[in-house]
Amino acid sequence: MFFEKEVKILMVDFVGLEKTVKVMSYAKGLAKFSNNPIAKAIYNLDPRIETAKVEKEKEFKDFGITGTAEGNKILLGNEKIMKENNIKLNGDTAHKIFFAINDQVQAVFRLND
C-alpha cells in the first residue's frame, strides 16, 4: 500500500470491552514495529499514552501486524488481514484500520482518504 500524502487518523472508535488506554497502548506497541505511514500515524496519535511492551510475530505485505502483549494475541491491520485471520467485521470497512485483541475488534481507526 503506497501513500503519496501523509496519513492522518480522523477518528478512533472503541468498540470492544477493553479499556481505551490499554487498547491504544497495545496498538502503539504493535505499530512501532512498522515503517508504514498508517502505523506511524497510529503510533503518534496520542503521546500521553505509554507504548506497551509488545512482541512482534509477523508483518503482512498488505498492512497488518500480529504480536502479543501481556499474554494477549493482538492484530493491527486492514480489512483483508482481519478476514484472513478470521476476525469478524461489521459495517463499512472503507478507509479503516482495525485493532483486535484475542480475535475481538477493540478499535477502528478511520483514515483520511
Buried (B, 14 or more C-beta within 10 A) or exposed (E): EEEEEEBEBEEBEBBBEBEEEBBBBBBBBBBBBBEBBBBBBBBEBEEEBEBBEBEBBEBBEEBBBBBBBEEBBBBBBBBBBBEEBEBEBEEEBEEBBBBBBEEEBBBBBBBEE
